[in-house]
């Protein structure tokens, strides 16, 4: 299937599919006219890539997950450590955002009190 059909079937823009291709997340063959051709497995792979990106994983980690899930089972051990570090980083960002939110709520309340004043 061509890139337009893959885009329609997955809901992912053509531009993003090209990015996935450039980043080594997705592969296509080329027709004689230079068009990208994808096999049927590309639909599931793109959906998997989207799920991984929605988990806040950076592209290099997504690439590592895909290569492990689709090829090298011996890489599972190192991958687990990478994913655990990503989770810890995400937890830290959530904690910082929660603290920032609390500070902002307090500031808003202070401003409300002064405005009523």
Phi and psi in radians as a Rosetta constraint file:
Dihedral C 1 N 2 CA 2 C 2 CIRCULARHARMONIC -1.503 0.35
Dihedral N 2 CA 2 C 2 N 3 CIRCULARHARMONIC 2.959 0.35
Dihedral C 2 N 3 CA 3 C 3 CIRCULARHARMONIC -1.072 0.35
Dihedral N 3 CA 3 C 3 N 4 CIRCULARHARMONIC -0.615 0.35
Dihedral C 3 N 4 CA 4 C 4 CIRCULARHARMONIC -1.099 0.35
Dihedral N 4 CA 4 C 4 N 5 CIRCULARHARMONIC -0.722 0.35
Dihedral C 4 N 5 CA 5 C 5 CIRCULARHARMONIC -1.191 0.35
Dihedral N 5 CA 5 C 5 N 6 CIRCULARHARMONIC -0.725 0.35
Dihedral C 5 N 6 CA 6 C 6 CIRCULARHARMONIC -1.064 0.35
Dihedral N 6 CA 6 C 6 N 7 CIRCULARHARMONIC -0.696 0.35
Dihedral C 6 N 7 CA 7 C 7 CIRCULARHARMONIC -1.070 0.35
Dihedral N 7 CA 7 C 7 N 8 CIRCULARHARMONIC -0.820 0.35
Dihedral C 7 N 8 CA 8 C 8 CIRCULARHARMONIC -1.090 0.35
Dihedral N 8 CA 8 C 8 N 9 CIRCULARHARMONIC -0.727 0.35
Dihedral C 8 N 9 CA 9 C 9 CIRCULARHARMONIC -1.297 0.35
Dihedral N 9 CA 9 C 9 N 10 CIRCULARHARMONIC -0.420 0.35
Dihedral C 9 N 10 CA 10 C 10 CIRCULARHARMONIC -1.894 0.35
Dihedral N 10 CA 10 C 10 N 11 CIRCULARHARMONIC -0.284 0.35
Dihedral C 10 N 11 CA 11 C 11 CIRCULARHARMONIC 1.358 0.35
Dihedral N 11 CA 11 C 11 N 12 CIRCULARHARMONIC 0.212 0.35
Dihedral C 11 N 12 CA 12 C 12 CIRCULARHARMONIC -1.764 0.35
Dihedral N 12 CA 12 C 12 N 13 CIRCULARHARMONIC 2.353 0.35
Dihedral C 12 N 13 CA 13 C 13 CIRCULARHARMONIC -1.122 0.35
Dihedral N 13 CA 13 C 13 N 14 CIRCULARHARMONIC 2.712 0.35
Dihedral C 13 N 14 CA 14 C 14 CIRCULARHARMONIC -1.046 0.35
Dihedral N 14 CA 14 C 14 N 15 CIRCULARHARMONIC -0.698 0.35
Dihedral C 14 N 15 CA 15 C 15 CIRCULARHARMONIC -1.042 0.35
Dihedral N 15 CA 15 C 15 N 16 CIRCULARHARMONIC -0.767 0.35
Dihedral C 15 N 16 CA 16 C 16 CIRCULARHARMONIC -1.182 0.35
Dihedral N 16 CA 16 C 16 N 17 CIRCULARHARMONIC -0.657 0.35
Dihedral C 16 N 17 CA 17 C 17 CIRCULARHARMONIC -1.093 0.35
Dihedral N 17 CA 17 C 17 N 18 CIRCULARHARMONIC -0.689 0.35
Dihedral C 17 N 18 CA 18 C 18 CIRCULARHARMONIC -1.106 0.35
Dihedral N 18 CA 18 C 18 N 19 CIRCULARHARMONIC -0.690 0.35
Dihedral C 18 N 19 CA 19 C 19 CIRCULARHARMONIC -1.081 0.35
Dihedral N 19 CA 19 C 19 N 20 CIRCULARHARMONIC -0.812 0.35
Dihedral C 19 N 20 CA 20 C 20 CIRCULARHARMONIC -0.980 0.35
Dihedral N 20 CA 20 C 20 N 21 CIRCULARHARMONIC -0.735 0.35
Dihedral C 20 N 21 CA 21 C 21 CIRCULARHARMONIC -1.102 0.35
Dihedral N 21 CA 21 C 21 N 22 CIRCULARHARMONIC -0.824 0.35
Dihedral C 21 N 22 CA 22 C 22 CIRCULARHARMONIC -1.079 0.35
Dihedral N 22 CA 22 C 22 N 23 CIRCULARHARMONIC -0.584 0.35
Dihedral C 22 N 23 CA 23 C 23 CIRCULARHARMONIC -1.504 0.35
Dihedral N 23 CA 23 C 23 N 24 CIRCULARHARMONIC -0.007 0.35
Dihedral C 23 N 24 CA 24 C 24 CIRCULARHARMONIC 1.371 0.35
Dihedral N 24 CA 24 C 24 N 25 CIRCULARHARMONIC 0.318 0.35
Dihedral C 24 N 25 CA 25 C 25 CIRCULARHARMONIC -1.534 0.35
Dihedral N 25 CA 25 C 25 N 26 CIRCULARHARMONIC -0.418 0.35
Dihedral C 25 N 26 CA 26 C 26 CIRCULARHARMONIC -2.462 0.35
Dihedral N 26 CA 26 C 26 N 27 CIRCULARHARMONIC 2.487 0.35
Dihedral C 26 N 27 CA 27 C 27 CIRCULARHARMONIC -2.231 0.35
Dihedral N 27 CA 27 C 27 N 28 CIRCULARHARMONIC 2.599 0.35
Dihedral C 27 N 28 CA 28 C 28 CIRCULARHARMONIC -2.370 0.35
Dihedral N 28 CA 28 C 28 N 29 CIRCULARHARMONIC 2.720 0.35
Dihedral C 28 N 29 CA 29 C 29 CIRCULARHARMONIC -1.634 0.35
Dihedral N 29 CA 29 C 29 N 30 CIRCULARHARMONIC 2.903 0.35
Dihedral C 29 N 30 CA 30 C 30 CIRCULARHARMONIC -1.990 0.35
Dihedral N 30 CA 30 C 30 N 31 CIRCULARHARMONIC 2.423 0.35
Dihedral C 30 N 31 CA 31 C 31 CIRCULARHARMONIC -1.380 0.35
Dihedral N 31 CA 31 C 31 N 32 CIRCULARHARMONIC 3.015 0.35
Dihedral C 31 N 32 CA 32 C 32 CIRCULARHARMONIC -1.024 0.35
Dihedral N 32 CA 32 C 32 N 33 CIRCULARHARMONIC -0.512 0.35
Dihedral C 32 N 33 CA 33 C 33 CIRCULARHARMONIC -1.516 0.35
Dihedral N 33 CA 33 C 33 N 34 CIRCULARHARMONIC 0.037 0.35
Dihedral C 33 N 34 CA 34 C 34 CIRCULARHARMONIC 1.567 0.35
Dihedral N 34 CA 34 C 34 N 35 CIRCULARHARMONIC 0.074 0.35
Dihedral C 34 N 35 CA 35 C 35 CIRCULARHARMONIC -1.352 0.35
Dihedral N 35 CA 35 C 35 N 36 CIRCULARHARMONIC 2.541 0.35
Dihedral C 35 N 36 CA 36 C 36 CIRCULARHARMONIC -1.310 0.35
Dihedral N 36 CA 36 C 36 N 37 CIRCULARHARMONIC 2.398 0.35
Dihedral C 36 N 37 CA 37 C 37 CIRCULARHARMONIC -2.175 0.35
Dihedral N 37 CA 37 C 37 N 38 CIRCULARHARMONIC 2.255 0.35
Dihedral C 37 N 38 CA 38 C 38 CIRCULARHARMONIC -2.003 0.35
Dihedral N 38 CA 38 C 38 N 39 CIRCULARHARMONIC 2.580 0.35
Dihedral C 38 N 39 CA 39 C 39 CIRCULARHARMONIC -1.522 0.35
Dihedral N 39 CA 39 C 39 N 40 CIRCULARHARMONIC 3.061 0.35
Dihedral C 39 N 40 CA 40 C 40 CIRCULARHARMONIC -1.079 0.35
Dihedral N 40 CA 40 C 40 N 41 CIRCULARHARMONIC -0.528 0.35
Dihedral C 40 N 41 CA 41 C 41 CIRCULARHARMONIC -1.139 0.35
Dihedral N 41 CA 41 C 41 N 42 CIRCULARHARMONIC -0.333 0.35
Dihedral C 41 N 42 CA 42 C 42 CIRCULARHARMONIC -1.080 0.35
Dihedral N 42 CA 42 C 42 N 43 CIRCULARHARMONIC -0.557 0.35
Dihedral C 42 N 43 CA 43 C 43 CIRCULARHARMONIC -1.059 0.35
Dihedral N 43 CA 43 C 43 N 44 CIRCULARHARMONIC -0.886 0.35
Dihedral C 43 N 44 CA 44 C 44 CIRCULARHARMONIC -1.144 0.35
Dihedral N 44 CA 44 C 44 N 45 CIRCULARHARMONIC -0.659 0.35
Dihedral C 44 N 45 CA 45 C 45 CIRCULARHARMONIC -1.130 0.35
Dihedral N 45 CA 45 C 45 N 46 CIRCULARHARMONIC -0.754 0.35
Dihedral C 45 N 46 CA 46 C 46 CIRCULARHARMONIC -1.104 0.35
Dihedral N 46 CA 46 C 46 N 47 CIRCULARHARMONIC -0.723 0.35
Dihedral C 46 N 47 CA 47 C 47 CIRCULARHARMONIC -1.081 0.35
Dihedral N 47 CA 47 C 47 N 48 CIRCULARHARMONIC -0.698 0.35
Dihedral C 47 N 48 CA 48 C 48 CIRCULARHARMONIC -1.119 0.35
Dihedral N 48 CA 48 C 48 N 49 CIRCULARHARMONIC -0.762 0.35
Dihedral C 48 N 49 CA 49 C 49 CIRCULARHARMONIC -1.045 0.35
Dihedral N 49 CA 49 C 49 N 50 CIRCULARHARMONIC -0.761 0.35
Dihedral C 49 N 50 CA 50 C 50 CIRCULARHARMONIC -1.074 0.35
Dihedral N 50 CA 50 C 50 N 51 CIRCULARHARMONIC -0.755 0.35
Dihedral C 50 N 51 CA 51 C 51 CIRCULARHARMONIC -1.094 0.35
Dihedral N 51 CA 51 C 51 N 52 CIRCULARHARMONIC -0.738 0.35
Dihedral C 51 N 52 CA 52 C 52 CIRCULARHARMONIC -1.139 0.35
Dihedral N 52 CA 52 C 52 N 53 CIRCULARHARMONIC -0.749 0.35
Dihedral C 52 N 53 CA 53 C 53 CIRCULARHARMONIC -1.149 0.35
Dihedral N 53 CA 53 C 53 N 54 CIRCULARHARMONIC -0.612 0.35
Dihedral C 53 N 54 CA 54 C 54 CIRCULARHARMONIC -1.227 0.35
Dihedral N 54 CA 54 C 54 N 55 CIRCULARHARMONIC -0.229 0.35
Dihedral C 54 N 55 CA 55 C 55 CIRCULARHARMONIC -1.515 0.35
Dihedral N 55 CA 55 C 55 N 56 CIRCULARHARMONIC 0.170 0.35
Dihedral C 55 N 56 CA 56 C 56 CIRCULARHARMONIC 1.198 0.35
Dihedral N 56 CA 56 C 56 N 57 CIRCULARHARMONIC 0.441 0.35
Dihedral C 56 N 57 CA 57 C 57 CIRCULARHARMONIC -1.495 0.35
Dihedral N 57 CA 57 C 57 N 58 CIRCULARHARMONIC 2.359 0.35
Dihedral C 57 N 58 CA 58 C 58 CIRCULARHARMONIC -1.250 0.35
Dihedral N 58 CA 58 C 58 N 59 CIRCULARHARMONIC 2.772 0.35
Dihedral C 58 N 59 CA 59 C 59 CIRCULARHARMONIC -0.930 0.35
Dihedral N 59 CA 59 C 59 N 60 CIRCULARHARMONIC -0.748 0.35
Dihedral C 59 N 60 CA 60 C 60 CIRCULARHARMONIC -1.066 0.35
Dihedral N 60 CA 60 C 60 N 61 CIRCULARHARMONIC -0.618 0.35
Dihedral C 60 N 61 CA 61 C 61 CIRCULARHARMONIC -1.265 0.35
Dihedral N 61 CA 61 C 61 N 62 CIRCULARHARMONIC -0.681 0.35
Dihedral C 61 N 62 CA 62 C 62 CIRCULARHARMONIC -1.023 0.35
Dihedral N 62 CA 62 C 62 N 63 CIRCULARHARMONIC -0.764 0.35
Dihedral C 62 N 63 CA 63 C 63 CIRCULARHARMONIC -1.049 0.35
Dihedral N 63 CA 63 C 63 N 64 CIRCULARHARMONIC -0.750 0.35
Dihedral C 63 N 64 CA 64 C 64 CIRCULARHARMONIC -1.145 0.35
Dihedral N 64 CA 64 C 64 N 65 CIRCULARHARMONIC -0.729 0.35
Dihedral C 64 N 65 CA 65 C 65 CIRCULARHARMONIC -1.078 0.35
Dihedral N 65 CA 65 C 65 N 66 CIRCULARHARMONIC -0.823 0.35
Dihedral C 65 N 66 CA 66 C 66 CIRCULARHARMONIC -1.063 0.35
Dihedral N 66 CA 66 C 66 N 67 CIRCULARHARMONIC -0.751 0.35
Dihedral C 66 N 67 CA 67 C 67 CIRCULARHARMONIC -1.176 0.35
Dihedral N 67 CA 67 C 67 N 68 CIRCULARHARMONIC -0.571 0.35
Dihedral C 67 N 68 CA 68 C 68 CIRCULARHARMONIC -1.278 0.35
Dihedral N 68 CA 68 C 68 N 69 CIRCULARHARMONIC -0.830 0.35
Dihedral C 68 N 69 CA 69 C 69 CIRCULARHARMONIC -1.193 0.35
Dihedral N 69 CA 69 C 69 N 70 CIRCULARHARMONIC -0.544 0.35
Dihedral C 69 N 70 CA 70 C 70 CIRCULARHARMONIC -1.833 0.35
Dihedral N 70 CA 70 C 70 N 71 CIRCULARHARMONIC 0.129 0.35
Dihedral C 70 N 71 CA 71 C 71 CIRCULARHARMONIC -2.809 0.35
Dihedral N 71 CA 71 C 71 N 72 CIRCULARHARMONIC -1.223 0.35
Dihedral C 71 N 72 CA 72 C 72 CIRCULARHARMONIC -1.723 0.35
Dihedral N 72 CA 72 C 72 N 73 CIRCULARHARMONIC 1.591 0.35
Dihedral C 72 N 73 CA 73 C 73 CIRCULARHARMONIC -1.137 0.35
Dihedral N 73 CA 73 C 73 N 74 CIRCULARHARMONIC -0.369 0.35
Dihedral C 73 N 74 CA 74 C 74 CIRCULARHARMONIC -1.245 0.35
Dihedral N 74 CA 74 C 74 N 75 CIRCULARHARMONIC -0.274 0.35
Dihedral C 74 N 75 CA 75 C 75 CIRCULARHARMONIC -1.472 0.35
Dihedral N 75 CA 75 C 75 N 76 CIRCULARHARMONIC 0.031 0.35
Dihedral C 75 N 76 CA 76 C 76 CIRCULARHARMONIC -1.077 0.35
Dihedral N 76 CA 76 C 76 N 77 CIRCULARHARMONIC -0.735 0.35
Dihedral C 76 N 77 CA 77 C 77 CIRCULARHARMONIC -0.994 0.35
Dihedral N 77 CA 77 C 77 N 78 CIRCULARHARMONIC -0.998 0.35
Dihedral C 77 N 78 CA 78 C 78 CIRCULARHARMONIC -1.066 0.35
Dihedral N 78 CA 78 C 78 N 79 CIRCULARHARMONIC -0.610 0.35
Dihedral C 78 N 79 CA 79 C 79 CIRCULARHARMONIC -1.101 0.35
Dihedral N 79 CA 79 C 79 N 80 CIRCULARHARMONIC -0.699 0.35
Dihedral C 79 N 80 CA 80 C 80 CIRCULARHARMONIC -1.022 0.35
Dihedral N 80 CA 80 C 80 N 81 CIRCULARHARMONIC -0.745 0.35
Dihedral C 80 N 81 CA 81 C 81 CIRCULARHARMONIC -1.096 0.35
Dihedral N 81 CA 81 C 81 N 82 CIRCULARHARMONIC -0.732 0.35
Dihedral C 81 N 82 CA 82 C 82 CIRCULARHARMONIC -1.075 0.35
Dihedral N 82 CA 82 C 82 N 83 CIRCULARHARMONIC -0.808 0.35
Dihedral C 82 N 83 CA 83 C 83 CIRCULARHARMONIC -1.154 0.35
Dihedral N 83 CA 83 C 83 N 84 CIRCULARHARMONIC -0.648 0.35
Dihedral C 83 N 84 CA 84 C 84 CIRCULARHARMONIC -1.144 0.35
Dihedral N 84 CA 84 C 84 N 85 CIRCULARHARMONIC -0.665 0.35
Dihedral C 84 N 85 CA 85 C 85 CIRCULARHARMONIC -1.160 0.35
Dihedral N 85 CA 85 C 85 N 86 CIRCULARHARMONIC -0.690 0.35
Dihedral C 85 N 86 CA 86 C 86 CIRCULARHARMONIC -1.077 0.35
Dihedral N 86 CA 86 C 86 N 87 CIRCULARHARMONIC -0.724 0.35
Dihedral C 86 N 87 CA 87 C 87 CIRCULARHARMONIC -1.125 0.35
Dihedral N 87 CA 87 C 87 N 88 CIRCULARHARMONIC -0.750 0.35
Dihedral C 87 N 88 CA 88 C 88 CIRCULARHARMONIC -1.081 0.35
Dihedral N 88 CA 88 C 88 N 89 CIRCULARHARMONIC -0.723 0.35
Dihedral C 88 N 89 CA 89 C 89 CIRCULARHARMONIC -1.122 0.35
Dihedral N 89 CA 89 C 89 N 90 CIRCULARHARMONIC -0.700 0.35
Dihedral C 89 N 90 CA 90 C 90 CIRCULARHARMONIC -1.123 0.35
Dihedral N 90 CA 90 C 90 N 91 CIRCULARHARMONIC -0.746 0.35
Dihedral C 90 N 91 CA 91 C 91 CIRCULARHARMONIC -1.054 0.35
Dihedral N 91 CA 91 C 91 N 92 CIRCULARHARMONIC -0.707 0.35
Dihedral C 91 N 92 CA 92 C 92 CIRCULARHARMONIC -1.102 0.35
Dihedral N 92 CA 92 C 92 N 93 CIRCULARHARMONIC -0.754 0.35
Dihedral C 92 N 93 CA 93 C 93 CIRCULARHARMONIC -1.131 0.35
Dihedral N 93 CA 93 C 93 N 94 CIRCULARHARMONIC -0.683 0.35
Dihedral C 93 N 94 CA 94 C 94 CIRCULARHARMONIC -1.102 0.35
Dihedral N 94 CA 94 C 94 N 95 CIRCULARHARMONIC -0.755 0.35
Dihedral C 94 N 95 CA 95 C 95 CIRCULARHARMONIC -1.063 0.35
Dihedral N 95 CA 95 C 95 N 96 CIRCULARHARMONIC -0.756 0.35
Dihedral C 95 N 96 CA 96 C 96 CIRCULARHARMONIC -1.133 0.35
Dihedral N 96 CA 96 C 96 N 97 CIRCULARHARMONIC -0.728 0.35
Dihedral C 96 N 97 CA 97 C 97 CIRCULARHARMONIC -1.141 0.35
Dihedral N 97 CA 97 C 97 N 98 CIRCULARHARMONIC -0.679 0.35
Dihedral C 97 N 98 CA 98 C 98 CIRCULARHARMONIC -1.110 0.35
Dihedral N 98 CA 98 C 98 N 99 CIRCULARHARMONIC -0.750 0.35
Dihedral C 98 N 99 CA 99 C 99 CIRCULARHARMONIC -1.125 0.35
Dihedral N 99 CA 99 C 99 N 100 CIRCULARHARMONIC -0.752 0.35
Dihedral C 99 N 100 CA 100 C 100 CIRCULARHARMONIC -1.065 0.35
Dihedral N 100 CA 100 C 100 N 101 CIRCULARHARMONIC -0.706 0.35
Dihedral C 100 N 101 CA 101 C 101 CIRCULARHARMONIC -1.104 0.35
Dihedral N 101 CA 101 C 101 N 102 CIRCULARHARMONIC -0.747 0.35
Dihedral C 101 N 102 CA 102 C 102 CIRCULARHARMONIC -1.076 0.35
Dihedral N 102 CA 102 C 102 N 103 CIRCULARHARMONIC -0.745 0.35
Dihedral C 102 N 103 CA 103 C 103 CIRCULARHARMONIC -1.082 0.35
Dihedral N 103 CA 103 C 103 N 104 CIRCULARHARMONIC -0.739 0.35
Dihedral C 103 N 104 CA 104 C 104 CIRCULARHARMONIC -1.150 0.35
Dihedral N 104 CA 104 C 104 N 105 CIRCULARHARMONIC -0.715 0.35
Dihedral C 104 N 105 CA 105 C 105 CIRCULARHARMONIC -1.045 0.35
Dihedral N 105 CA 105 C 105 N 106 CIRCULARHARMONIC -0.749 0.35
Dihedral C 105 N 106 CA 106 C 106 CIRCULARHARMONIC -1.103 0.35
Dihedral N 106 CA 106 C 106 N 107 CIRCULARHARMONIC -0.727 0.35
Dihedral C 106 N 107 CA 107 C 107 CIRCULARHARMONIC -1.104 0.35
Dihedral N 107 CA 107 C 107 N 108 CIRCULARHARMONIC -0.758 0.35
Dihedral C 107 N 108 CA 108 C 108 CIRCULARHARMONIC -1.064 0.35
Dihedral N 108 CA 108 C 108 N 109 CIRCULARHARMONIC -0.753 0.35
Dihedral C 108 N 109 CA 109 C 109 CIRCULARHARMONIC -1.121 0.35
Dihedral N 109 CA 109 C 109 N 110 CIRCULARHARMONIC -0.723 0.35
Dihedral C 109 N 110 CA 110 C 110 CIRCULARHARMONIC -1.039 0.35
Dihedral N 110 CA 110 C 110 N 111 CIRCULARHARMONIC -0.775 0.35
Dihedral C 110 N 111 CA 111 C 111 CIRCULARHARMONIC -1.137 0.35
Dihedral N 111 CA 111 C 111 N 112 CIRCULARHARMONIC -0.705 0.35
Dihedral C 111 N 112 CA 112 C 112 CIRCULARHARMONIC -1.069 0.35
Dihedral N 112 CA 112 C 112 N 113 CIRCULARHARMONIC -0.776 0.35
Dihedral C 112 N 113 CA 113 C 113 CIRCULARHARMONIC -1.077 0.35
Dihedral N 113 CA 113 C 113 N 114 CIRCULARHARMONIC -0.773 0.35
Dihedral C 113 N 114 CA 114 C 114 CIRCULARHARMONIC -1.166 0.35
Dihedral N 114 CA 114 C 114 N 115 CIRCULARHARMONIC -0.572 0.35
Dihedral C 114 N 115 CA 115 C 115 CIRCULARHARMONIC -1.253 0.35
Dihedral N 115 CA 115 C 115 N 116 CIRCULARHARMONIC -0.609 0.35
Dihedral C 115 N 116 CA 116 C 116 CIRCULARHARMONIC -1.283 0.35
Dihedral N 116 CA 116 C 116 N 117 CIRCULARHARMONIC -0.491 0.35
